[in-house]
Each structure stands twice: as C-alpha cells, then as structure tokens.
C-alpha cells in the first residue's frame, strides 16, 4: 500500500512540474526545429482536451523517422499510427515529398495524427488533441499579439478537423476563452487538403499583467467530420509579441525608502532614483522574473535623494526587479531593460 501511495505521489509531482516559459524582452518565437530532442521548454501536448479542461498529458514521438505524414515507402505504420509527432514542416516539404526527404528535413513542425477517440494506444485525440504553451506570468507586459502556421499535411485524409485557439489564466485552469483569429476559427485541417496557413490573433488586454500562469492552446475540441482517414495536422513558427512596461513604479515601498528608474534602462546603464530616510550603506540587487540574482552592488547613500547608476550589468532585455535595502528598510521596483 505504501509503495502504491508513493508511486501516486511521484506521478502527481511529475504532472505538475513542467517547465514554463519566462518571457523577456518584447517577443517570443518557437520554430520547433529541435523536436528531435523533445518538446521545447514551456510546450506540452494533451489528449482529451475540452473547453473546460486541459485534458491528459500526452507524449511526443520525437524521432523524425516515425514522423511521416505521407509516402508509405517508409512503412504504412509511420503514416497511419496516431499520436503527437515530430513532422517535417510544410514550409519546405510538399505533399509529394518522399519519406527520406521528410526524415532528413531540418525545418520541423509539432504535429499530431488523429485516430479514433477510443483508440487503445492513442485515445482522446478525436476530439481532444491540443498543443499548449504555458507562460510563467505576464507581469509588466501588455498588448499581446500572436501568429503561427496551421498545417494540413495529408491529402489522403478526407475527414475534416476543426481547430480552436483559446487561452486561460491560473495555475490549474478550469475554463478557456476562445480567441478571435484571422482566418476566422475554426481552422480546418484534413478534408483531403494540403495547406500551410498563417494564423494571427490579438489578445487585446486579456493577458496584460497576469501574475499567474497563462495557457495558450491550439486545440481540436470537436469531433472530426466525414469518413475515412483522420488528419495529420501541425503547427509551426509560433510567435508572440507584447509591449513591456517602460518606466518604473514602486511595487513594494515600506514608506521609509523608495526607488524608481530614471529614463530608459539598458544593459549598459540603469539609473535609480533612491530616496532613503537614513544615511548609510545600502545593498542594491537585480533579479530576473524567475527569481535569479543577476546583479548585486552596494552604495553609500546620504539621507534623502540619491541617484545611483548600475553600469555594464550585461543582462538580456526583459523585466527585472530592483531591490534597495540597508537591512532595516527595503524598497522594490520593476525595471524594464531594453
């Protein structure tokens, strides 16, 4: 009994310990070309997804030798076996591309071959297949826009799959909000069509300054229509852009010290306006949004306003947190580095 409980606990920990993407700068891009080594950080694939549930974590067949969406010369099972796969991207391959060419292509796409929902080996894919990106948070970021390519990869699949783009906020979301896309959702794959369509979407203010996890999904939430083979579908060239909060407002001021940024912050210089009640030695630290200390220095301040420059800190652009403390008083401010 103890062994069973321990196994269950380990599975529960594994299910909740996925890495997430911590955004920095003003854009994020994923081309999926490293799928041979597994899913990129922050990406997950799910079966049995619904509008109100993430579904069941699925696995990716990362080998390019089994990720074939046409040409049965490599073995019919490579083409027809269901599951999430490392496909050659439709950016460089066509419907007539040979199996060997697909296997050796360096431009890859994250894909799925749908099979019956009740499949013994790959259940919950029709409906229920989902590609999911998980962000740590969007603190200090606004105005999100997204683009990606939706690929329909097999003209021998007459069934039509409808894909929806949606999002949710929170560590364990229980509902998702559909996003308006261009072309308009649902996005179609299958239907005996080979296509590579650029999809764009604007989140408006929906993802602005979220302090908890953000989930962005491309999901097949309806059962495919028609008869015959189900679709082989993929996404590629995912891009997310946003505006970083520039300038700085106190986010933790204890009333005895305050700190703010003067002008634009860069990796070569961050000018801090530090107003302290007591003269003395102060420690100044800079942390990234994952909590890592990326810079530490000290300064001797007089009582009142002091301007201190953090020079040549050599960090990438993104959102950081500056802390000024003398061990008794403490103030924290957001720093958007360009």
N, C-alpha and C positions, 0 to 999 in steps of 0.2 A: 504493500500500500504506500509506504514512504517513497519507494522508487517511482511509483506512478505519479505521486504528487510532485516529486522533484522534476520529473520529465515534463509535466504540465506547466510547472513554473518556468522552466527553461524555454519552452515553446512560447509562453506568454511574453517573456522578456524579449525573445527574438522578434516577435511580431510587432513590438513597439520600439525597437532600437534602430530603425533605419536611419541612415544619414539623410540630412536635408540640405538644400541649397541655401547658403547665406549670401544674399545679394550684396554687391558693392558696385560703386560707380553708377552708371545710368543705363546699363544694358546687360543682358544675359543671352548667350547663344549656345545651342547644342546641335551638333551635326550628326551625332550617333555613329561616327566613324570608328569609335573604339569599342563597339559592341562585342567584338571578339574576346574582350576581357571582362564582359559582363555589363550590367546596366550602369549608366553614368550616375554619379552622386546625385541624390535627390529624386531619381526616377524610379517608379515602381510599375508593375503590371498587375492587373486584377482580373479575376473571373467573377461571375455572379454579381457584378455591379448593378445597382439600381439607382433611381433618383434620390433615394434616401439613405443609401449605404455605399461605402467604399467597395464592399464585396470581400472576396477571398484573395489573399496574396498569392500570385502565381509565379512561375519561374520562366526564365528566358532560356531558350536553346541558343547559346551564344555562338556555336560553331557555324561558320559560313557554309560548310559542306552539307549541312542539313537544312539551311535556309533557302530553299529553291522554290520559286513561285511559278516556274514554267519549265518545260523541257524534261520529260520523264526519262531521258537517256541516263540521268544520274540515279535513277530508281524512282518508281512511282510513289513510294512512301515518302520520299523527300518533298514531293509536291502536295500530296493529299493529307499527310498527317497533321492533325491540329496542334495548336499551341502558339505561344509567342516566340518569334524567331528574329534572327539577325539576317535581314534581307539585303540584297543589292538594291540600291536606290534607283528609282525611275529617273533620277537626274541624268544618269549615264547609260542605263540599260533600256532596251525596248522589249516588246512582247516576244520578239523572235530571238532574243539573246540566249545563247547556249548555256547549258548548265555550268560548264567550266568557266565561262566568262562571268557568270553571276558569282561563282565561288571566289574568283580572284579580284573582283571589283573592290576598290578601296573606298568608294563612296557608298556608305551603308545607310539603312533606314530601320527603324524599330517597327516590326510588323507582327501580324497575327493571321494565322489561318483558322477561320472559324469552322467548327464542326458542331454537331448536334449538342444541345444543352445537356442531354443525358449521356453524352459520351463517357465511356468507362475511364479513359485515360486523360481526357481534357474537357471535363464538364464545365458548364456555365459560361460558354463563350458565345452562344447564340440563343438569347441575348446575354449580355453581361461582360463582354471584353472591354477593358479600359486601360488607356495609357495615362499615367498620373505623374505630375510634377509636384513635389512638396517643398515649399519655402519655409525657412525658419520663422521669418516675420517680414513685414514691410515698413518697419519703423523709420520715419524720416523720408518716406518715398510716396510720391503721388503720381496720378495721371498715367496709369499703366496701359500699354498697348501690346498686342501680341500678333505674331504671324507664324505660320508653319505650312508645310506642304502635306496635303492629304493625297495618298497614292492608292489607286486601284490597280492591282498588279496581274490579274489573270483573266483573259478573255474567255477562258473555258469555264468560268463560274457565272452561271446565269442568275443566281439568286442576288437580290439587292439588299445591302446592309445600310442602315441609316445611322449616322454618327452625330452626336451632340457634343458641343463644347460647354462645359459648366465649371463652377468654382464653389468652394466652401471655405469658411474660416473657422479655426478652432482645432484643438489637438485631436479630437475624435468626432469629426462632423457627422451629423445625422440627417442633414439635408443639403442639397446642392441647388444652385441657381443657374439656370440656363443662360448662356451668353448669346447676344445677337452677333452673328458673323457675316462676313462677306466672302464668298457667296453665302446666301442665307442657309441656315440649318433647316432640316437635316442635310448633312453632307453625305453623298452617296458613293459607295464602292460596290464592286461586283457588277451585275447587270450586263455581263459579257463586254465590259468596257475596260480599256487600259487608259489611265489618266494620272496626271500629276498636277494637282490644283493648289495654288497658293491661297491660303485662308487667312483673313485678317479679322481682328476684333479690337474694340475699345472697351476697357472696363469702367470708364467713367471714373467715379470716386469710390467704387465698390471695394477696391483693395488698398485704399490710401491709409497709411499709418496704422497698420494692423500689428499688434504686439504679439499675436499668437500665430500658429501655423496657418499657411494658406495653401489650399489644394487647387490645382488646375487640372482638369480632366478632358480627354477626348475619349468618349465612351459610346459603345453601341448598346443603348438601353431598350431597344425594341427588337423583337424577333425579326430575322430577315424574311423577305417575301419572295415568292416564286418557288421554283423547284430545281433540283439538280445540285451541282456543287456549290458550296458556300465560298464567299470571297476570301482572297488573300489581300489584306489591306496593310498600309504602313503610314507612319508619319516621319517627316524629316525636316531638317533645317528650322528648328524651333527657335524663335527669337522673342524676347521680352524686353520692352523698353519702359523707362519711367523717368520722372524728374526727382532729383534729390533735393531735400530741403536745404537751401543755402542760407547762411547766416545762422545765428545760433541763439537759442533761448534757454534760459536756465531750466533744467528739469529736476533739480534737487538742490534747493537753496535753503540752508538752515537759518537764514536771517542774519548770520554774522559774517559770512563770506559770500561773494557772488562771482561768477566767471562768465564771460561772453567772448565770442570771437570778433575781432575787428577785421573787416574786409573779407576777401576771398581766402580760403585756406587751400594751400597746396602742399605737396610732399616736400618742398624746399623751405616752406615757412608757414607757421600758424601763429598769428598774433593773438594773444589772450589778454583781455582786459580783466584784471583780478582786483576786486575791491575787498580788502580784508580789514577786520576790526583791530587786530593785534599785529604789531611788528614781529618778525621772526623768520625762522627757516620753514619753507613750505615745500612739500613734495608734489610734483605735477606728473601725472601718468596719463597715458593714452591707451585705451583698449578698443579692439575691434568688436563687431557685433556678436562674435562668438565668445567674447569674454577674455580673449587673449591679450596680455600686456604686450604692446608693440613699441612702447617708448616710455622711458622714465627719466626725470631730471629733477633738480632741486633749485630753489631760488631764495634769496634773502629779500623779503618784502618789508616795506615801511607800512605803517598803518594808513589806510586809505587806498587810493587807486594806484595800481602798478600795472605797467604793460610789459608782458614777457613774451619773447619770441621763441617758439620751438623751431629750430633751424635744422634743415637736412635730415628730416625724420625718415625719409626713404620708405614710405609705405604706399601701396596702391590706392587709387582713388576709391572712395566709398564713404560710408557713415561710420564715425568713431565716437567714443565718449571720453571727454577730458575730465579729470578729477584733480582738484586743488585742495590740499589738506595740510594742516600742521599737527595733526594727531588729535586735536580737540574740535576744530571746526572743519567743515567739509562742504564743497560745492561741486556740482557735476553739470556739464553742458554737452550738448550734441555738437559734433564737428563734421561738416560735410567737406571732404577733401576732394579737390578736382585734379 
